[in-house]
Every structure is written in C-alpha cells, then in structure tokens.
Amino acid sequence: MSENKRKIFTSAEKAKVALAAVKGMKTINEIAQEHGVHPTQVSQWKKELLDNVGSLFEGKRGPKPVNAQNDPDRLYAKPVVSGSKG
C-alpha cells in the first residue's frame, strides 16, 4: 500500500481558500473538494480569517514618534552657557 502524505498549505493558499469561503459563491463542500481540503478545515480557515481581519490595518500608518535627538529646534538652537567667569 502507498502512504498518503499530508499536504502542507502555505499561508497564501490558506488565505485563498478562506476568501473563497467568505465570498459565499460556492458551498464549503465545493471549495473543500476543489482545493483538496476537508470541509472542517475550510471552516476553520474562514473563522481564523474573519477573527484576524481587523489586525491587518493596525499600526501601519499614523504619526511617527518624535525623536528628541533629531528635533530641528534642538539642532539649530544656540548652546546654553552655564555660569560666568570673571
């Protein structure tokens, strides 16, 4: 007898299957058969996609933190001389 090796899916392949499930154009069973995956696995990938979709847009943009070392006002300010000799 030949042994069937388990197919390892990349994250891109999982995303493709999950997106197909989210679209709803085909049933879970049709998607599973088309991609050679168990229907339960398709449902799990779909759930994982929907649970994590909000994190795709977190922290990518917005104001950058100000670095005090590179502050233009600090760079062009006159040095403060402390004390006086006389």
LUMDO-971762 format. One record per atom (N, C-alpha, C): residue number from 1; atom name; z, x, y. Coordinates in steps of 0.2 Angstrom, whole numbers. Layout:
LUMDO-971762
NUM, CA, Z, X, Y
...
end
This chain:
LUMDO-971762
1, N, 0, 4, -6
1, CA, 0, 0, 0
1, C, 0, 4, 6
2, N, -3, 2, 11
2, CA, -3, 6, 18
2, C, 2, 3, 22
3, N, 5, 8, 26
3, CA, 10, 6, 30
3, C, 8, 4, 37
4, N, 10, -1, 40
4, CA, 8, -3, 47
4, C, 12, 0, 52
5, N, 9, 4, 56
5, CA, 13, 7, 61
5, C, 14, 3, 67
6, N, 20, 3, 70
6, CA, 21, -1, 76
6, C, 17, 1, 82
7, N, 14, -3, 85
7, CA, 10, -1, 91
7, C, 15, -1, 97
8, N, 14, 5, 101
8, CA, 18, 6, 107
8, C, 14, 4, 113
9, N, 17, 0, 117
9, CA, 13, -3, 123
9, C, 15, 1, 129
10, N, 11, 3, 133
10, CA, 13, 6, 140
10, C, 15, 1, 144
11, N, 18, 3, 150
11, CA, 21, -2, 155
11, C, 15, -6, 158
12, N, 9, -3, 159
12, CA, 4, -6, 161
12, C, 1, -12, 157
13, N, 1, -11, 150
13, CA, -1, -16, 145
13, C, 4, -21, 145
14, N, 10, -20, 146
14, CA, 16, -25, 146
14, C, 15, -29, 152
15, N, 13, -26, 157
15, CA, 13, -30, 164
15, C, 7, -34, 163
16, N, 1, -32, 160
16, CA, -5, -36, 160
16, C, -3, -42, 155
17, N, 0, -41, 150
17, CA, 2, -47, 145
17, C, 6, -52, 149
18, N, 11, -49, 152
18, CA, 16, -53, 156
18, C, 13, -57, 162
19, N, 8, -54, 165
19, CA, 5, -58, 171
19, C, 0, -63, 168
20, N, -3, -62, 162
20, CA, -7, -67, 159
20, C, -2, -73, 157
21, N, 4, -72, 155
21, CA, 8, -77, 153
21, C, 11, -81, 159
22, N, 12, -77, 165
22, CA, 14, -80, 171
22, C, 9, -85, 174
23, N, 2, -83, 173
23, CA, -3, -87, 176
23, C, -4, -93, 173
24, N, -2, -94, 166
24, CA, -2, -100, 163
24, C, -9, -103, 161
25, N, -14, -98, 161
25, CA, -21, -101, 160
25, C, -22, -102, 152
26, N, -18, -98, 148
26, CA, -18, -98, 141
26, C, -11, -99, 139
27, N, -10, -102, 133
27, CA, -4, -103, 130
27, C, -1, -96, 128
28, N, 6, -96, 127
28, CA, 9, -90, 125
28, C, 6, -87, 118
29, N, 5, -92, 114
29, CA, 2, -90, 107
29, C, -5, -87, 108
30, N, -9, -90, 112
30, CA, -16, -87, 113
30, C, -15, -80, 116
31, N, -11, -79, 121
31, CA, -10, -72, 124
31, C, -8, -67, 118
32, N, -3, -70, 114
32, CA, 0, -65, 109
32, C, -5, -63, 104
33, N, -9, -68, 102
33, CA, -14, -66, 97
33, C, -20, -62, 100
34, N, -21, -63, 106
34, CA, -27, -59, 110
34, C, -24, -52, 110
35, N, -18, -50, 111
35, CA, -16, -44, 113
35, C, -12, -41, 107
36, N, -12, -44, 101
36, CA, -8, -42, 95
36, C, -1, -41, 96
37, N, 2, -46, 99
37, CA, 9, -45, 100
37, C, 12, -52, 98
38, N, 19, -52, 96
38, CA, 22, -58, 94
38, C, 23, -62, 100
39, N, 23, -69, 99
39, CA, 24, -73, 105
39, C, 31, -72, 108
40, N, 36, -71, 104
40, CA, 43, -70, 107
40, C, 42, -64, 112
41, N, 39, -59, 110
41, CA, 38, -53, 114
41, C, 35, -54, 121
42, N, 30, -58, 120
42, CA, 26, -60, 126
42, C, 31, -64, 131
43, N, 35, -68, 128
43, CA, 40, -72, 132
43, C, 45, -67, 135
44, N, 47, -62, 132
44, CA, 52, -58, 134
44, C, 49, -54, 140
45, N, 43, -51, 139
45, CA, 40, -48, 145
45, C, 39, -52, 151
46, N, 37, -58, 150
46, CA, 36, -63, 155
46, C, 43, -64, 159
47, N, 48, -65, 155
47, CA, 55, -66, 158
47, C, 57, -59, 162
48, N, 56, -53, 159
48, CA, 58, -47, 162
48, C, 54, -46, 169
49, N, 47, -48, 169
49, CA, 43, -48, 175
49, C, 46, -52, 180
50, N, 47, -58, 179
50, CA, 50, -63, 184
50, C, 57, -61, 186
51, N, 61, -58, 182
51, CA, 68, -56, 184
51, C, 67, -50, 189
52, N, 62, -46, 188
52, CA, 62, -40, 192
52, C, 57, -40, 197
53, N, 53, -45, 198
53, CA, 48, -45, 203
53, C, 51, -44, 210
54, N, 57, -46, 212
54, CA, 59, -46, 219
54, C, 61, -38, 221
55, N, 62, -34, 216
55, CA, 64, -27, 217
55, C, 57, -23, 219
56, N, 51, -26, 218
56, CA, 45, -22, 219
56, C, 45, -21, 227
57, N, 47, -25, 231
57, CA, 47, -24, 238
57, C, 53, -22, 242
58, N, 58, -19, 238
58, CA, 64, -17, 241
58, C, 63, -9, 243
59, N, 66, -8, 249
59, CA, 66, -1, 251
59, C, 60, 3, 252
60, N, 54, 0, 253
60, CA, 48, 4, 253
60, C, 46, 5, 261
61, N, 48, 1, 265
61, CA, 47, 1, 272
61, C, 53, 0, 276
62, N, 52, 1, 283
62, CA, 58, 0, 287
62, C, 59, 6, 291
63, N, 64, 6, 296
63, CA, 65, 11, 300
63, C, 68, 17, 296
64, N, 66, 23, 297
64, CA, 69, 29, 294
64, C, 75, 31, 297
65, N, 80, 33, 293
65, CA, 86, 36, 296
65, C, 85, 41, 301
66, N, 89, 41, 306
66, CA, 88, 46, 311
66, C, 92, 53, 309
67, N, 89, 58, 309
67, CA, 92, 65, 308
67, C, 94, 68, 314
68, N, 100, 69, 315
68, CA, 103, 72, 321
68, C, 100, 79, 323
69, N, 98, 82, 318
69, CA, 96, 89, 319
69, C, 89, 89, 322
70, N, 85, 83, 321
70, CA, 78, 83, 324
70, C, 78, 78, 330
71, N, 83, 76, 332
71, CA, 83, 72, 338
71, C, 80, 75, 344
72, N, 75, 73, 347
72, CA, 71, 76, 353
72, C, 76, 77, 359
73, N, 81, 72, 360
73, CA, 85, 73, 366
73, C, 90, 79, 365
74, N, 92, 80, 359
74, CA, 96, 86, 357
74, C, 92, 92, 358
75, N, 86, 92, 355
75, CA, 82, 98, 356
75, C, 80, 101, 363
76, N, 79, 96, 367
76, CA, 77, 98, 374
76, C, 83, 98, 379
77, N, 89, 96, 377
77, CA, 95, 96, 381
77, C, 97, 103, 383
78, N, 100, 104, 389
78, CA, 102, 111, 391
78, C, 109, 112, 387
79, N, 110, 118, 385
79, CA, 116, 120, 382
79, C, 122, 119, 386
80, N, 127, 117, 383
80, CA, 134, 117, 387
80, C, 137, 123, 387
81, N, 139, 126, 393
81, CA, 143, 132, 393
81, C, 150, 130, 394
82, N, 154, 132, 389
82, CA, 161, 131, 390
82, C, 165, 136, 393
83, N, 170, 135, 397
83, CA, 174, 139, 401
83, C, 170, 143, 406
84, N, 174, 146, 410
84, CA, 171, 151, 415
84, C, 175, 157, 416
85, N, 171, 162, 417
85, CA, 174, 169, 418
85, C, 174, 171, 425
86, N, 179, 174, 427
86, CA, 178, 175, 434
86, C, 183, 180, 436
end
